[in-house]
Amino acid sequence: MRCPKCDASLKKVEVNVEGAKNKAIGYQCPKCDYFEFEQDSSRKVIEELREAPLKIKQKVVKLSQDRLGIYFNSNVVRSLGLKKGEEIYISVPDKRHILIELEE
């Protein structure tokens, strides 16, 4: 492949994307730093990232007396369509997991 800007030969580069196991293939010009991604490998990485579960670090906050709570990140609220006053079900399958289910 040739660079569309300076007509130099493009070098094939494998790019690690955080959160994805697959690597995106790109082509970089050694002279002018032009860079483009290969469509197929980019599509695979994007699909892999979309399928990955959302994982956000949250702090546990003290509400009152002996009660603790967490705030839902705005991205979580938007993606789940949560509304104030909605009821949810919480279960604790083991000591390392909390499962939250929405009412249908």
MIRO-566732 format. One record per residue: residue number from 0; residue in three letters; x, y, z of N, C-alpha, C in turn. Coordinates in nm, 4 decimals, always signed. Example, Ala and Ser with C-alpha at 12.3 -4.5 7.8 and 13.67 -1.06 7.14 Angstrom:
2
+-----+------+----------+----------+----------+----------+----------+----------+----------+----------+----------+
: pos : code :      n_X :      n_Y :      n_Z :     ca_X :     ca_Y :     ca_Z :      c_X :      c_Y :      c_Z :
+-----+------+----------+----------+----------+----------+----------+----------+----------+----------+----------+
:   0 :  ALA :  +1.3190 :  -0.5690 :  +0.7800 :  +1.2300 :  -0.4500 :  +0.7800 :  +1.3200 :  -0.3300 :  +0.7800 :
:   1 :  SER :  +1.2850 :  -0.2250 :  +0.7080 :  +1.3670 :  -0.1060 :  +0.7140 :  +1.2900 :  +0.0030 :  +0.7870 :
+-----+------+----------+----------+----------+----------+----------+----------+----------+----------+----------+
This chain:
104
+-----+------+----------+----------+----------+----------+----------+----------+----------+----------+----------+
: pos : code :      n_X :      n_Y :      n_Z :     ca_X :     ca_Y :     ca_Z :      c_X :      c_Y :      c_Z :
+-----+------+----------+----------+----------+----------+----------+----------+----------+----------+----------+
:   0 :  MET :  +0.0842 :  -0.1186 :  +0.0000 :  +0.0000 :  +0.0000 :  +0.0000 :  +0.0887 :  +0.1249 :  +0.0000 :
:   1 :  ARG :  +0.0364 :  +0.2284 :  -0.0633 :  +0.1097 :  +0.3540 :  -0.0736 :  +0.0380 :  +0.4629 :  +0.0045 :
:   2 :  CYS :  +0.1152 :  +0.5560 :  +0.0579 :  +0.0602 :  +0.6696 :  +0.1339 :  -0.0109 :  +0.7647 :  +0.0366 :
:   3 :  PRO :  -0.1364 :  +0.8025 :  +0.0669 :  -0.2070 :  +0.8948 :  -0.0223 :  -0.1532 :  +1.0378 :  -0.0159 :
:   4 :  LYS :  -0.0740 :  +1.0697 :  +0.0876 :  -0.0205 :  +1.2059 :  +0.1012 :  +0.1158 :  +1.2232 :  +0.0341 :
:   5 :  CYS :  +0.2074 :  +1.1254 :  +0.0600 :  +0.3443 :  +1.1428 :  +0.0095 :  +0.3909 :  +1.0292 :  -0.0808 :
:   6 :  ASP :  +0.3050 :  +0.9308 :  -0.1042 :  +0.3317 :  +0.8174 :  -0.1934 :  +0.4415 :  +0.7224 :  -0.1432 :
:   7 :  ALA :  +0.4755 :  +0.7305 :  -0.0134 :  +0.5726 :  +0.6361 :  +0.0434 :  +0.5019 :  +0.5040 :  +0.0727 :
:   8 :  SER :  +0.5781 :  +0.3994 :  +0.0939 :  +0.5230 :  +0.2683 :  +0.1256 :  +0.4759 :  +0.2665 :  +0.2719 :
:   9 :  LEU :  +0.3527 :  +0.2189 :  +0.2962 :  +0.2978 :  +0.2153 :  +0.4319 :  +0.3455 :  +0.0911 :  +0.5057 :
:  10 :  LYS :  +0.3712 :  +0.1069 :  +0.6338 :  +0.4163 :  -0.0028 :  +0.7199 :  +0.2958 :  -0.0569 :  +0.7962 :
:  11 :  LYS :  +0.2805 :  -0.1898 :  +0.7995 :  +0.1708 :  -0.2547 :  +0.8712 :  +0.2019 :  -0.2515 :  +1.0213 :
:  12 :  VAL :  +0.1003 :  -0.2108 :  +1.1029 :  +0.1188 :  -0.1973 :  +1.2467 :  +0.0013 :  -0.2646 :  +1.3176 :
:  13 :  GLU :  +0.0285 :  -0.3437 :  +1.4218 :  -0.0763 :  -0.4016 :  +1.5054 :  -0.0952 :  -0.3118 :  +1.6261 :
:  14 :  VAL :  -0.2201 :  -0.2705 :  +1.6500 :  -0.2497 :  -0.1754 :  +1.7571 :  -0.3287 :  -0.2451 :  +1.8666 :
:  15 :  ASN :  -0.2777 :  -0.2381 :  +1.9911 :  -0.3503 :  -0.2900 :  +2.1065 :  -0.4529 :  -0.1865 :  +2.1496 :
:  16 :  VAL :  -0.5774 :  -0.2302 :  +2.1689 :  -0.6839 :  -0.1428 :  +2.2150 :  -0.7235 :  -0.1894 :  +2.3538 :
:  17 :  GLU :  -0.7207 :  -0.0970 :  +2.4510 :  -0.7523 :  -0.1327 :  +2.5889 :  -0.8936 :  -0.1884 :  +2.5978 :
:  18 :  GLY :  -0.9067 :  -0.3052 :  +2.6625 :  -1.0359 :  -0.3693 :  +2.6796 :  -1.0699 :  -0.4687 :  +2.5706 :
:  19 :  ALA :  -0.9856 :  -0.4800 :  +2.4684 :  -1.0101 :  -0.5736 :  +2.3584 :  -0.8958 :  -0.6744 :  +2.3492 :
:  20 :  LYS :  -0.9304 :  -0.7995 :  +2.3220 :  -0.8287 :  -0.9029 :  +2.3064 :  -0.7709 :  -0.9010 :  +2.1648 :
:  21 :  ASN :  -0.8584 :  -0.8715 :  +2.0658 :  -0.8123 :  -0.8627 :  +1.9267 :  -0.7318 :  -0.7348 :  +1.9071 :
:  22 :  LYS :  -0.6418 :  -0.7392 :  +1.8114 :  -0.5632 :  -0.6207 :  +1.7776 :  -0.6181 :  -0.5605 :  +1.6486 :
:  23 :  ALA :  -0.6162 :  -0.4290 :  +1.6417 :  -0.6561 :  -0.3598 :  +1.5190 :  -0.5328 :  -0.3476 :  +1.4298 :
:  24 :  ILE :  -0.5515 :  -0.3730 :  +1.3024 :  -0.4421 :  -0.3614 :  +1.2067 :  -0.4482 :  -0.2220 :  +1.1445 :
:  25 :  GLY :  -0.3351 :  -0.1561 :  +1.1431 :  -0.3279 :  -0.0229 :  +1.0838 :  -0.2100 :  -0.0141 :  +0.9899 :
:  26 :  TYR :  -0.2072 :  +0.0914 :  +0.9107 :  -0.0971 :  +0.1166 :  +0.8182 :  -0.0474 :  +0.2579 :  +0.8417 :
:  27 :  GLN :  +0.0828 :  +0.2709 :  +0.8674 :  +0.1420 :  +0.3997 :  +0.9015 :  +0.2522 :  +0.4343 :  +0.8025 :
:  28 :  CYS :  +0.2544 :  +0.5627 :  +0.7660 :  +0.3591 :  +0.6121 :  +0.6762 :  +0.4806 :  +0.6527 :  +0.7603 :
:  29 :  PRO :  +0.5980 :  +0.5985 :  +0.7305 :  +0.7177 :  +0.6343 :  +0.8078 :  +0.7677 :  +0.7767 :  +0.7801 :
:  30 :  LYS :  +0.7237 :  +0.8364 :  +0.6703 :  +0.7714 :  +0.9705 :  +0.6350 :  +0.6827 :  +1.0807 :  +0.6928 :
:  31 :  CYS :  +0.5511 :  +1.0725 :  +0.6702 :  +0.4630 :  +1.1840 :  +0.7086 :  +0.3686 :  +1.1498 :  +0.8244 :
:  32 :  ASP :  +0.3797 :  +1.0293 :  +0.8817 :  +0.2970 :  +0.9834 :  +0.9931 :  +0.1483 :  +0.9696 :  +0.9592 :
:  33 :  TYR :  +0.1120 :  +0.9605 :  +0.8322 :  -0.0252 :  +0.9288 :  +0.7922 :  -0.0583 :  +0.7925 :  +0.8501 :
:  34 :  PHE :  -0.1821 :  +0.7742 :  +0.8987 :  -0.2212 :  +0.6473 :  +0.9593 :  -0.3647 :  +0.6159 :  +0.9220 :
:  35 :  GLU :  -0.3899 :  +0.4887 :  +0.8895 :  -0.5275 :  +0.4442 :  +0.8665 :  -0.5432 :  +0.3018 :  +0.9192 :
:  36 :  PHE :  -0.6667 :  +0.2705 :  +0.9641 :  -0.6963 :  +0.1378 :  +1.0158 :  -0.7600 :  +0.0525 :  +0.9072 :
:  37 :  GLU :  -0.7320 :  -0.0762 :  +0.9126 :  -0.7964 :  -0.1732 :  +0.8251 :  -0.9401 :  -0.1916 :  +0.8733 :
:  38 :  GLN :  -1.0357 :  -0.1900 :  +0.7838 :  -1.1770 :  -0.1932 :  +0.8215 :  -1.2171 :  -0.3204 :  +0.8959 :
:  39 :  ASP :  -1.1781 :  -0.4373 :  +0.8467 :  -1.2211 :  -0.5638 :  +0.9078 :  -1.1720 :  -0.5790 :  +1.0512 :
:  40 :  SER :  -1.0428 :  -0.5542 :  +1.0744 :  -0.9893 :  -0.5705 :  +1.2096 :  -1.0467 :  -0.4643 :  +1.3032 :
:  41 :  SER :  -1.0686 :  -0.3443 :  +1.2528 :  -1.1280 :  -0.2372 :  +1.3347 :  -1.2703 :  -0.2734 :  +1.3738 :
:  42 :  ARG :  -1.3450 :  -0.3272 :  +1.2800 :  -1.4838 :  -0.3670 :  +1.3066 :  -1.4895 :  -0.4755 :  +1.4145 :
:  43 :  LYS :  -1.3976 :  -0.5724 :  +1.4078 :  -1.3932 :  -0.6800 :  +1.5078 :  -1.3642 :  -0.6243 :  +1.6469 :
:  44 :  VAL :  -1.2706 :  -0.5308 :  +1.6568 :  -1.2362 :  -0.4703 :  +1.7856 :  -1.3552 :  -0.3917 :  +1.8409 :
:  45 :  ILE :  -1.4221 :  -0.3158 :  +1.7555 :  -1.5385 :  -0.2365 :  +1.7996 :  -1.6508 :  -0.3282 :  +1.8474 :
:  46 :  GLU :  -1.6766 :  -0.4365 :  +1.7752 :  -1.7801 :  -0.5324 :  +1.8170 :  -1.7439 :  -0.5960 :  +1.9502 :
:  47 :  GLU :  -1.6177 :  -0.6307 :  +1.9666 :  -1.5722 :  -0.6905 :  +2.0926 :  -1.5930 :  -0.5941 :  +2.2096 :
:  48 :  LEU :  -1.5617 :  -0.4668 :  +2.1890 :  -1.5789 :  -0.3671 :  +2.2958 :  -1.7260 :  -0.3437 :  +2.3268 :
:  49 :  ARG :  -1.8113 :  -0.3475 :  +2.2258 :  -1.9552 :  -0.3289 :  +2.2480 :  -2.0162 :  -0.4446 :  +2.3253 :
:  50 :  GLU :  -1.9641 :  -0.5661 :  +2.3040 :  -2.0171 :  -0.6841 :  +2.3711 :  -1.9660 :  -0.6974 :  +2.5143 :
:  51 :  ALA :  -1.8578 :  -0.6303 :  +2.5463 :  -1.7998 :  -0.6398 :  +2.6806 :  -1.8925 :  -0.5722 :  +2.7814 :
:  52 :  PRO :  -1.9087 :  -0.6313 :  +2.8977 :  -1.9955 :  -0.5695 :  +2.9987 :  -1.9347 :  -0.4401 :  +3.0518 :
:  53 :  LEU :  -2.0219 :  -0.3471 :  +3.0844 :  -1.9794 :  -0.2202 :  +3.1413 :  -1.9291 :  -0.2454 :  +3.2829 :
:  54 :  LYS :  -1.8113 :  -0.1950 :  +3.3143 :  -1.7533 :  -0.2149 :  +3.4467 :  -1.7007 :  -0.0806 :  +3.4949 :
:  55 :  ILE :  -1.7622 :  -0.0292 :  +3.6024 :  -1.7261 :  +0.1025 :  +3.6545 :  -1.6927 :  +0.0891 :  +3.8024 :
:  56 :  LYS :  -1.5847 :  +0.1532 :  +3.8441 :  -1.5468 :  +0.1532 :  +3.9845 :  -1.6272 :  +0.2608 :  +4.0576 :
:  57 :  GLN :  -1.6947 :  +0.2235 :  +4.1655 :  -1.7773 :  +0.3145 :  +4.2436 :  -1.7362 :  +0.3067 :  +4.3904 :
:  58 :  LYS :  -1.7540 :  +0.4146 :  +4.4619 :  -1.7289 :  +0.4149 :  +4.6059 :  -1.8592 :  +0.3891 :  +4.6799 :
:  59 :  VAL :  -1.8497 :  +0.3178 :  +4.7894 :  -1.9640 :  +0.2983 :  +4.8785 :  -1.9697 :  +0.4207 :  +4.9692 :
:  60 :  VAL :  -2.0898 :  +0.4790 :  +4.9824 :  -2.1056 :  +0.6004 :  +5.0630 :  -2.1925 :  +0.5712 :  +5.1848 :
:  61 :  LYS :  -2.1730 :  +0.6505 :  +5.2894 :  -2.2551 :  +0.6367 :  +5.4094 :  -2.3790 :  +0.7232 :  +5.3910 :
:  62 :  LEU :  -2.4977 :  +0.6637 :  +5.4085 :  -2.6228 :  +0.7365 :  +5.3914 :  -2.6691 :  +0.7959 :  +5.5245 :
:  63 :  SER :  -2.6964 :  +0.7114 :  +5.6214 :  -2.7362 :  +0.7580 :  +5.7547 :  -2.7235 :  +0.6421 :  +5.8521 :
:  64 :  GLN :  -2.6857 :  +0.6729 :  +5.9726 :  -2.6635 :  +0.5728 :  +6.0779 :  -2.5836 :  +0.4543 :  +6.0245 :
:  65 :  ASP :  -2.6413 :  +0.3353 :  +6.0172 :  -2.5684 :  +0.2157 :  +5.9731 :  -2.5959 :  +0.1802 :  +5.8269 :
:  66 :  ARG :  -2.6532 :  +0.2699 :  +5.7506 :  -2.6901 :  +0.2406 :  +5.6113 :  -2.5819 :  +0.2888 :  +5.5147 :
:  67 :  LEU :  -2.5526 :  +0.2036 :  +5.4151 :  -2.4563 :  +0.2363 :  +5.3106 :  -2.5280 :  +0.2385 :  +5.1761 :
:  68 :  GLY :  -2.4693 :  +0.3027 :  +5.0774 :  -2.5302 :  +0.3077 :  +4.9457 :  -2.4271 :  +0.3342 :  +4.8378 :
:  69 :  ILE :  -2.4722 :  +0.3291 :  +4.7144 :  -2.3883 :  +0.3657 :  +4.5999 :  -2.4712 :  +0.4545 :  +4.5075 :
:  70 :  TYR :  -2.4024 :  +0.5404 :  +4.4346 :  -2.4682 :  +0.6221 :  +4.3333 :  -2.4514 :  +0.5518 :  +4.1993 :
:  71 :  PHE :  -2.5532 :  +0.5606 :  +4.1138 :  -2.5416 :  +0.5056 :  +3.9791 :  -2.4826 :  +0.6119 :  +3.8875 :
:  72 :  ASN :  -2.3801 :  +0.5760 :  +3.8146 :  -2.3177 :  +0.6623 :  +3.7151 :  -2.4228 :  +0.7006 :  +3.6109 :
:  73 :  SER :  -2.4156 :  +0.8226 :  +3.5573 :  -2.5149 :  +0.8695 :  +3.4596 :  -2.5192 :  +0.7820 :  +3.3347 :
:  74 :  ASN :  -2.4060 :  +0.7219 :  +3.2963 :  -2.4053 :  +0.6313 :  +3.1802 :  -2.4861 :  +0.5054 :  +3.2083 :
:  75 :  VAL :  -2.4790 :  +0.4543 :  +3.3308 :  -2.5562 :  +0.3367 :  +3.3693 :  -2.7046 :  +0.3721 :  +3.3703 :
:  76 :  VAL :  -2.7393 :  +0.4864 :  +3.4292 :  -2.8785 :  +0.5308 :  +3.4364 :  -2.9364 :  +0.5436 :  +3.2964 :
:  77 :  ARG :  -2.8625 :  +0.6067 :  +3.2066 :  -2.9099 :  +0.6283 :  +3.0698 :  -2.9237 :  +0.4968 :  +2.9941 :
:  78 :  SER :  -2.8245 :  +0.4084 :  +3.0041 :  -2.8292 :  +0.2838 :  +2.9269 :  -2.9378 :  +0.1887 :  +2.9758 :
:  79 :  LEU :  -2.9711 :  +0.1934 :  +3.1050 :  -3.0760 :  +0.1076 :  +3.1591 :  -3.2122 :  +0.1755 :  +3.1621 :
:  80 :  GLY :  -3.2151 :  +0.3044 :  +3.1391 :  -3.3412 :  +0.3781 :  +3.1424 :  -3.4000 :  +0.3871 :  +3.2828 :
:  81 :  LEU :  -3.3140 :  +0.3995 :  +3.3841 :  -3.3606 :  +0.4061 :  +3.5225 :  -3.4282 :  +0.5395 :  +3.5514 :
:  82 :  LYS :  -3.5312 :  +0.5340 :  +3.6342 :  -3.6027 :  +0.6550 :  +3.6754 :  -3.6107 :  +0.6582 :  +3.8282 :
:  83 :  LYS :  -3.6162 :  +0.7783 :  +3.8828 :  -3.6286 :  +0.7970 :  +4.0274 :  -3.7571 :  +0.7286 :  +4.0767 :
:  84 :  GLY :  -3.7451 :  +0.6554 :  +4.1870 :  -3.8611 :  +0.5882 :  +4.2459 :  -3.8880 :  +0.4488 :  +4.1923 :
:  85 :  GLU :  -3.8140 :  +0.4073 :  +4.0880 :  -3.8322 :  +0.2729 :  +4.0332 :  -3.7857 :  +0.1687 :  +4.1330 :
:  86 :  GLU :  -3.8527 :  +0.0554 :  +4.1340 :  -3.8121 :  -0.0536 :  +4.2233 :  -3.7192 :  -0.1485 :  +4.1482 :
:  87 :  ILE :  -3.6166 :  -0.1956 :  +4.2188 :  -3.5222 :  -0.2923 :  +4.1637 :  -3.5097 :  -0.4078 :  +4.2619 :
:  88 :  TYR :  -3.4622 :  -0.5211 :  +4.2149 :  -3.4381 :  -0.6377 :  +4.2994 :  -3.2880 :  -0.6550 :  +4.3156 :
:  89 :  ILE :  -3.2443 :  -0.6751 :  +4.4380 :  -3.1028 :  -0.6943 :  +4.4678 :  -3.0849 :  -0.8314 :  +4.5311 :
:  90 :  SER :  -2.9906 :  -0.9082 :  +4.4770 :  -2.9575 :  -1.0368 :  +4.5376 :  -2.8059 :  -1.0453 :  +4.5535 :
:  91 :  VAL :  -2.7641 :  -1.1274 :  +4.6483 :  -2.6220 :  -1.1450 :  +4.6774 :  -2.5900 :  -1.2932 :  +4.6581 :
:  92 :  PRO :  -2.5439 :  -1.3325 :  +4.5374 :  -2.5169 :  -1.4737 :  +4.5108 :  -2.3959 :  -1.5290 :  +4.5854 :
:  93 :  ASP :  -2.2995 :  -1.4428 :  +4.6175 :  -2.1831 :  -1.4833 :  +4.6965 :  -2.1203 :  -1.3576 :  +4.7563 :
:  94 :  LYS :  -2.0071 :  -1.3749 :  +4.8260 :  -1.9472 :  -1.2619 :  +4.8988 :  -1.8776 :  -1.1595 :  +4.8091 :
:  95 :  ARG :  -1.8672 :  -1.1862 :  +4.6796 :  -1.7977 :  -1.0939 :  +4.5895 :  -1.8883 :  -1.0315 :  +4.4836 :
:  96 :  HIS :  -2.0175 :  -1.0642 :  +4.4845 :  -2.1063 :  -1.0161 :  +4.3789 :  -2.2393 :  -0.9662 :  +4.4344 :
:  97 :  ILE :  -2.2877 :  -0.8597 :  +4.3728 :  -2.4217 :  -0.8084 :  +4.3994 :  -2.4915 :  -0.8050 :  +4.2645 :
:  98 :  LEU :  -2.6102 :  -0.8641 :  +4.2569 :  -2.6856 :  -0.8682 :  +4.1324 :  -2.8058 :  -0.7766 :  +4.1456 :
:  99 :  ILE :  -2.8210 :  -0.6855 :  +4.0501 :  -2.9332 :  -0.5920 :  +4.0492 :  -3.0185 :  -0.6234 :  +3.9271 :
: 100 :  GLU :  -3.1495 :  -0.6485 :  +3.9510 :  -3.2420 :  -0.6756 :  +3.8415 :  -3.3498 :  -0.5692 :  +3.8399 :
: 101 :  LEU :  -3.3860 :  -0.5271 :  +3.7191 :  -3.4903 :  -0.4271 :  +3.7025 :  -3.6264 :  -0.4952 :  +3.6962 :
: 102 :  GLU :  -3.7268 :  -0.4273 :  +3.7451 :  -3.8627 :  -0.4777 :  +3.7373 :  -3.9098 :  -0.4660 :  +3.5931 :
: 103 :  GLU :  -3.9809 :  -0.5664 :  +3.5424 :  -4.0269 :  -0.5612 :  +3.4030 :  -4.1583 :  -0.4908 :  +3.3896 :
+-----+------+----------+----------+----------+----------+----------+----------+----------+----------+----------+
